Amino acid sequence: METEQYLDMFLDESKEHLQIVNDNILRLEKEPEDIHIVNEIFRSAHTLKGMAATMGFEDIASLTHKMENVLDLIRNQQLTVNSEIIDSIILGIEYLEEMVQSISEGNDGKKDVYTLLVRLEQIEKGEVAAATETIVNQEQQVSTVDVENLDLDEFQLTILKQAKEQGFDPYQITVELTDECILKGARAYMVFEALESHGEIIQTAPTVEEIEDGNFGQSFQLTLLTGGTPNTIKEIIEKVSEVKEANIQLFSKTLNPIVSEKEIIEDNQLEKREEVVSKKEDEPKDKNRSEKRTSSSRTIRVNLEKIDDLLNLFEEVVIDRSRLEVISETIEDTDLKETVEHMSRVSSDMQSLILAMRMVPIEQVFNRFPRMIRGLSKDLNKQISLEIIGADTELDRTVIDEIGDPLVHLIRNSVDHGIEIPEERRKNGKPEEGKLILRAFHSGNHVFIEIEDDGAGINRDKVQSKAIDNGLITEQEAELLTDDQIASFIMSSGFSTADAVSDISGRGVGLDVVKSKIESLGGQVSIETSAGKGSIFSIQLPLTLSIIATLLVSVQKETYAIPLSSIIETVVLPKNKVMLAHGKEVMDFRGKVIPIVSLASIFKVPSMDNQDHQDYSIVVVKKGEKLTGLIVDGFIGQKEVVLKSLGNYLGEVFAISGATILGDGEVALIIDSNALVK
């Protein structure tokens, strides 16, 4: 049977079923008695097994078959869910994802899964205790490595190079345990704990979770950034009981990292910039979810650059449409007006369709984090719950492809250095379980992603002292800054992490890389922190929508556009209703006091009107839960406009996100209302 023609369909559906398994496995751990969840996982595993067998991918088929057997016993109440079963299925998901990714880049998708198959068979036979024996991943066994050929991704390489510039030495360390060592995971944890007070571990092989679970041979590797000497580091490691030897190698000046499968896939996404434009028929509603997938779906692959070209051409259509609307208002011709109105309706539908092709829900990024948090919780011996809000928030595909690594880094920092261990939380009157919230929402022409933890917050004194030592601020300037402004220094380029034990040590290395990455996408990062209560890292990203709906307003003789998605309401406010609070103008808006700011003052618009008006025209805008009133001279009306960049010459202008050309040829600036919300 010729299967090549079905490969794309296999890859699409495999990823879909793996996502279903991934989403439900952690739910099953929390609700082990819920057979409905088991059935969902079983159906996806069963379908994946059948597809893989048909396509000839034997390793996938054999692994899913064993997973299916275990799940079948659970749903027939012949096996009870425990952490060993969950760990094994999660490891199986990771292996399956690796194999599917390998196939997607043209390889055969083969992987040595024998040890995991044995483990699953032992679980199936009720030999759970025996199943806890070490799993050695043959591809991750430590051997002699050339330090110039390390499996580091671009993100880690950037961190490594910057650390080197800041005076930290990067070492590749191979730790070998004695043959008599039984609790290998515990010994590895002791090594990590000893090293964390002397530097930053940026990579391990195998993964931290596999190492601390004991899933490796008698040795493992780690990459350490430190200011200590090799002899000191070696002595620290070898003091740990049952450590036979620590082999330490200094990185060479030139690094030629091996490209991983993940990097190849991401590079292909950037180079080819392909996007799948899906068109699905309506599915009949049915209580039985297994019968809902009866409708067919057809997909075609379209090069994303073609969609970009189409959007650029359509932008010109929108500008001409605006021009025609102006002309039709000045000419008394019924046929012309009807034609222009029809063209406007049709082009609006086209516009929505073209933009929708580029937009994907951010859950594609968020879905990886529950499993990551589970692993980190076990690694760090912490109790952490993850709440995801706004996973259906849509973002441009090119931004989605780039945002993953920065989010991983920020989340790991919040978990590792923000949320305290249970004992410390209990002493401070907090619940032992820490809480991490991952939140996404639209505000104006931007998407906000927030990582909020209820941990210890960022230590102002330590960050302030380090910022002063680095010459970033003076002591006098520091006294005038808020806690949040001081905290933002941890993302400054060149911010040192030399101190041994502090929040700075964990949050310093790499956070300037995160900031640079976000800014390269046209975004910004801000920090809110409260000592003893936690921190919020907020990322503001552009939607990259080229065509947006706006409200045109006048300020003296100038015209500005405010995105409709930011606007709550327009208000005409008598001047005598304006109040003062802390020396600033405020207004009462539906029982809530909100600040008001004048666009004429902000943009220094010269006064052309000497008349003293009795009322203010105010546009109330929002950013999350915060509101601010923008004082303008008049409301012109709603208009869809093409967002154009100000270009490199003007660069970033405060509170301006771009410009547009109106129907009469006038240029109007588009306001970034998020920058004005207090």
N, C-alpha and C positions, 0 to 999 in steps of 0.2 A: 504493500500500500504506500503510495506517495504521500508523505505527510508535510513536505516543505510548505505547501500552500496554506496549511493550517497553523504555521508556527506563530504568526502574529496573534491569532486568536488564542492560542494556547498561552502565550505570555501574558496577554491582557487578563484572561480569566484566572490564570494561576495567581497573579498579583492580587486580584480581587478576593479569591478564596483565602489566600494567606493573610490578607488584611482582616477578614472575618474571624479567622482563628486567633490572630493576634489581639483583636479587640475583645474577644470573649474569654480568653484564657485567664486573664486577670480577674474578670468578673466571676469566673468559676472558682478561683481561689478564695474570693470573699463570700460566695454563695455556693458552697460545695454540694448542697442538697437540691439545687435547681436543675432538674433534668432537662428543661427546655434549653438551657445554655449548652449542656453536653450535646444535645441533639444538633444544635447549630454548628458546633465545632465538628461533630462527627460527619455531618452532611458535606461540609466543605472539604474535609480530609478525604472522604470517600470519592467525591467528584474529582479532586486533584489526583488521586491515585489512578482513577480510570483514564483521565486525560494523559497522564505521564506514561502509562503503560501503552496506550494507543500510539503515542508519539515515539516510543522507544527509549524513554529516559528511565532506565532501570533503577538507578540509585534513588531517584525521587519516588518512584512507584514502591520500592521495597520499604523505604522509610515511612511513607504515609500509610502503608499497609500495617506496619507494626503499631504506629500511632493509633490507627483506626481500631485495631484489636483491643488496645488498652481502653479507648473511649467506649467501645461496645460493652466491655465489662462494667464500666462505670454506669452507663445508662441502663443496664440490666441489673444494677444494684448488686453486682458480684464483686465489686472493688470500691473501696472508699478513697475519695480524693485526699491526698496529702501533699506536703511540700516536695517530696521526692518525685511524685508524678508530675506536678506542675513544673518543676525544674527540668525534667526530662523533655516534656512537650515544648517548653520554651527553647531549649537547646535544639530540638528538632526543627522548630520554626526558623531559628537562625541558620541552620544548615540548609533548609529548603530555600530560604531567601538567597543564600549565597549561590546555590545551584541554578535557580531561576535567573539570577543576574548574570551568571556565567553563560547561560544559554542565550540570553538577550544580546550578548556581545559577540556571538558567533562561535562559542566554544561548545564542548560536548556535555557540559553540565555534570561531569562525574566528580564524585567526592568520596573519600573513605569514610563511610558511615557505619562500619562493622561494629565498633565498640558501642555506639549508641543503640544499634539494633539489639546487641546482647543485653544492654541495660533495660530496654523496653520489654524484651522477652522475659527477663527475670521478674520485672514488675507484673507482667501478664501471668506468670506462674506463681505469683505470690511471694517471690523471693526478694522482697523489697530491701531487706537488710543487706543481702549480697549485692544488690544493685547500687549501693553507695560506694562500691569500690572505685578506684581511680579510673577516670576516662582519659586516655592519652590521645589528644588530637594530633595525629601524625604530621599534619601540615604545620603545627605550631611548636613541635619539639625543638628545643634549643640546640643549636649546633654552633660550630665556629662561624662567626660572622665577620664580614668586612665592614668596618665602621663607616666606610664611604658608600655603602649600599644598604641603607636602613629604610624600612617600610614606614616612612613618615609622609603624611599628606602635606599639602601646601600650607594649610593653617598651622600645623605643628612646626613646620620648617621656619615659618615667619617668626613664631614665638622663640624658637631656638636661636635664630640669628640675632633677634633683638636682645635676648638675654645675654648673648655673647658680647654684644656691643656695650651692655650695661655692666660688664665685669663678671658675669657668672659663667662658669665652665659647664659645658654639657658632657655628661658621661654616659656611656653604654655599659650597664652593669649586668653581669651574669651571676646569679646567686645559686649555688649548688648545696643541696641539703644532704645530710648523711643518709646512708642506706637504711639505717634503723628508724628513721623519722616516720612516724605514723600520722600525726596531725599536721600534715604539710600546709593546709590552709591556715591554721592557727599560727604556724611559724612565719609564713609569708606575711600575714597581717602584722606580726610583731616587727618584721623588717620594714614594712611600709610606715608603721607608726614611728619607728626610730628615725627614719630618714626624713619624715615630714617636718621635723623640727630643724632640719639642716638644709632644706631646699624644696624644690617643687618637682614631683613626678609627673611627667607629661605623657608617658606611654608605657604600657607593659605588654609582654608577649608570653603567654596568652593574655586574654583580657583579665582585668582585676577580678571579675566575678568568677571566672574559671580557676584563677589562681587560688582565691580564698575558699573556693569549694573543693580544692585539692585536685582539680582536673588537669594535672600536668605530671611530667615525669619527676625526676629528682632535682630539676633545675628550672629556673624561669629568668626572664630578662626584664629590665626596666630602663627607662631613659630618665636621667636625673639632671636638673639644673641646680647648681650649688656654688657657693663661694668657698666651700671647704676644700681641703687638699685630698688627693686620692687616698693617702695613708689614713687620714682621719675617717673618711667614709668607709674604707675597708675595715678599720677597727670597729666602727659602730655596728656594721652588719655582722661581723664575725663574733661579736659579743652575744648575739642572739643564740639561744640554745639550739643545738642540732643543725646549725649552719656549718657545712663542711668548708666552704671556700667562697670568697667573693672576688670575681675577676672584673677589674675595672679598666675600661678603655676610654681614652679621651677622643672626642670627635676630631676628625681631620678638618682642615680649613675649608675644603670643598666637599660638598655633600651631593651625592647622586642617588637620591632615594628611588627605591623600587616603586613603580606605579601600581597601586592596588586595583582590584576589580572595581571598587566603588569610584575611585578617581577616574578610571577609564570611562565608566558610564557617565559621570558628571561632565568629563571633557567632551564626550560625544554629544551630550545635551547642549553644551554651549556652542560647539562647532556647528553641528547640524541644525540645532535649534528647532527640532521637530516638535510638532504639537498634534495631538490627536483630537480631531473634531468629531464628536460623537452625536449620533442622531438615534434616539431610542423611541420605540413605539410605546404607547401607554400600556401599563400593566394592569390587569384586572385586580381589584381589591379582593382579598380572600383572607380568612382568618388563619388558614394554614400557610405559613410563610414559605414552606418548601415548594408550594405550587405557584408562587408569585413570579418565579423566574421562567415563565413559559413564553414570554414575548421575545422576539428576536431583536438583536441590536446589530447595527452596521457601523463600522468605523473605517475611516480613511486617514492616512498619514499625510499631513500637510506641513511643508517646511515653514517654520515660524517666520522666517524672513519674508515669505510671500504674504503672510497676514500683515506684517509690518508695512509692506509696500501698499497693500490694499487700504490699510488704515490711513497712510499718508495721502493717497489719492482722494480718499473720502473726505479728509480734512479740507481739501480744496473745494470739494462739492459743498461742504457746510458753509464755507466763506462765501461762495457764489450764491448759495441759497439765501443767506442773510442779505446780500446785496440785492437780489431779486425781490425780497420782501420789502425792502426800502423803496425800490422803484415802483412796485405795484401799489404802494400807498400814495404815491405822488401822481399816478396816472389813473384816470377814471376809465378803466376797462374791465368789465365783469369777467370776460373770458380769461384775461391775464391773471386776475386775482384767484379765480377758481383753479387755474393750472398751477399757480404758485402754492396754493394751499394743499393741493393734492401732492405736489412734489415734496412739500414739507413733511406730510404724513408718511409717505413712502420712505423718504430718506431717514426719518427718525427710526423707523423699523429696521432699516438697513444698519443704521448706526448701532442699535442695541445688539443686533446679531453679530456684527463684526467685533465689538468690544467683548461680548460674551465668549467668543472663541479664545480669547487670551486669559480669561479669568478662571481661576481654580480655587476651591476652598482650602483654607490654610490647614485643615485637618490632615492633609497629606504630610505636613511637617509635624503637627502635634501628635499624631498617632504613634510615633516612635517613642514618646517620652514616658508613658506609663510603665512600659517594660524597663526602661532605663532607670526610672526612679526606684522600682522594685529592687533592681540589682544594686544600686548605690546604697539603698537602705540596709541591705544585707552586708555590703562591704564595710560600711561605716558604723554598723551596729546602732542604727538610729531607727526610730519609728516615724515615718513620713507619709502623709496622705497627699495625693495630687488631685486638684480640682481644675478641670478644663472648662473654660467659658468662652463661647463665641467661636467654636471650631468651624462653623459654617461660614465665617467671614471670608469673603473672596478677595484675592490678591492677584496681581499680574504674574503670569507663569515664570517670567524671567527673574522676578524677585523671589518667588517661592524656591527656585533652584539654588539661590544664593544664601538664603537666610538660615538654613539648617545648622551649619557649624557655629555661627555666633550664638544662636539660641542654646545649643548644647553646652557651650562654654559658660554662659551665664547661669544656666540651670545647675550645672555641676558646682559652680561657685556658691550658689545659694544653698544647695544641699550640704556641701562639704564645710563651708565656712560661715554660713548664715545660721542655719538651724542647729541648735545645741543637742548634745547627747541627752537621753532621757533623764539621767541623774541630775544634770545641771538644770534642765527645765523644771524638774520637780522642786529643786531647791528655790527656784525663782518664782514658784507659784503658778507655773504654766502646766498645761496638760503634757504628759510624756510624749504624745504624738505631735510632731511638728506638722505645719500645714504649708503647702506650696500651691499657689494659684497661678495658673497660666491663662491669661485673658487676652482676647483679641476683639477689637471693635472698630467700626468706621467712625471717623470724625472729619467732616469736610472732605477734602480731596486726599485724605490720608487714612492709613490703617495704623492703629496703635496696638502694640503687643506688650503686655506687662507681665513681668515675673515677680510675684509678690511672695515673700516668706514672713513667717511670724517668729523669726529667730532673734539673735542678739543685736541686730543692727550693726552699723559700721562705727567703729571706735573713732570719735572725732579727734581726741587728743593725739592718738598715734598717727592718723593720717595728716593732721595739721603739722605735727612735729616733722614728719618725713617731707612734707611739701616745703616747709621752711628750710630744712637741711638741703633740699635739692634746688633751692633758689627760685621756686615757683611763685612764692609770695613772701612778704615780710611779716614779722610778728604783728606790726600795726595793721596791715591789711587783713590779716587773719582774724583779728578781733571784730572786724566789720562784716565778716561773711557768716551766712547761715550754716546750719549743719549739712544741709543738702549741697550747698556750694562747696563746702570743704570735702564732702564725700566724693564729689565729681573729680577730684584730683587723682583718684585711684585709676582713672581712665586716661591720664595724661601720658603722652609719649615720654619714655625714659624714666617713668616713675619706678624707683628702686624697690626691690623686695628683699633687701639684705637682712633685715631683722629676722630672728629665728622664729619665734612663736608670736604671731599676731594676725589679725584679720588681713593686714596688708600683704603678708606673705602669700596667702591664697589668692587674693583678689588682684594683685599687681601684675604678675607675669601674664601677658596675653590680653588683658582687658583693653589696652590701647589698640591691639590688633582688631578686637571686636568693634571698637569705636570706628576705626578706619574703614572696616568692611561695611558697616552700616552707612557711613557717610558716602562711601563710593556708590551706594545705591540711592543716594539722594535723601537719606534719612538722618535722624538724630537719636542720641541716647541721653537720657537724663536719669537721675537717681533721687529718690526720696527715702530718707532713713530716719528712724527714731530709736534711740538707745533703749535696748531691752525689749523693743516691740517688733522690730523687723525692718525690712527694706523693700523698696519697689524699684526695679529696673524697668524703665519705660522706653520702648523703641518706637519712634515715629517714622513710618515709611510712606512714600508716595504710592497712590494706587496706579500710577502711570497711565491713567485714563487721559487720552488726548482730547476728548470732547466731554465737556461737563455742563450741567445746567447751573445757571447763576442768576443772581439778582443784580441788575445794573443800578448803581447809585451815583449821584453827583456830589462832588466836593468842590465848591467854587465852580470853576469852569472845566474841571477834570472829571473823567468818568472812570469808575472802578467797578470790578465784578467780584461779588461775594458768592462762593459756592452755596447752592441751595441746601445741600446736605448738612451744612453747618448752622443753618438759620432755624431758630425756634419761632420767632415772631417779629413783626415790625410794629413799632410803637411811636405815636406822636405824644411827646411829654412836655407839658408846660415847664418853662424854666424855673418857676418858683417851686416846683416839686423836686428839684435836684437837692440832695442832701450831702453833707460832708461826714466822712468817717476816717479818722486818722489822717486828716489833711487831704483826703482824696474824694473826688466826686462819686456818689453812688445814687442808685434809684431803687424804689420799691417796685419789684416785678412779681405780681401775684403773691404777695405776702413774703417774698424773699428779697433781702437786700443784696444787690449785685453791683459791681463796679461799672462805671461808664468811662469810655475814652473817646477822644475826638480824633477822627482820621486826619483832619486838617492839621492838627498839632503834631501827630505822629509822623506824617509825611511832609511836614513843613510846606503846606500848600499856601502860596501867597493869597492874601485876602483881596477879592475883586468886588465884593458886595458890602457896602457900608450900611445897609439897612439893618436895624435891630429887630430880629424876629423874636416873637414871644414864645415859640415852641421849638423843641428839638425833634428832629427826625432820627429815630434810633432803630438800629437793627440788632436784635438780641441773638447772639451766637453762642454755641456750646462747644465744649471739649470734654468728653466724658460726662461727668456730673456737674462740671463747673460752667457758669454762665457769665457773660460780659455783654454790655451794651455798647455798640459802636455808633457814635454821633456822625451823621452825614447831613448834607444840605437838602437832599431830595431823593425820592424813589423814582427810577425811570421805568423799570419793568423787568420781567423775566426774559432770559435769553440763553440759548445754548451756544457756547463759544468753543473755539479750538484753542487748547492750552499750548502755548509755545514757550520754550525755554528762553531766559534772558541772555543766554550765551556765556561764554567764558570771559568776555570782556567786562561785563557788568558783574558777573559772579553772583554771590548770594547777597540779596538785599533784604533787610529785615521786614518781615511780615508780607513779603511779596513772593508768590510761588511761580509766577510767569506772566505772560502778556497775551493779548488776543487782538485780532483785527475785526472791528465791527463792520456792519453792513455799509455804513457811510464812509468807510476807509479810515476812521479814527482808531488809534491804538488805545486800548484800555488795559490797565494793570489788574491782575487777578490777585486778590488778597488771601494770604494764608492766615485765616482767623485764629488758628490754633496758637500762633505766636502772640496773639493779643489777649487771649483769655487769661485772666489773673487767677 
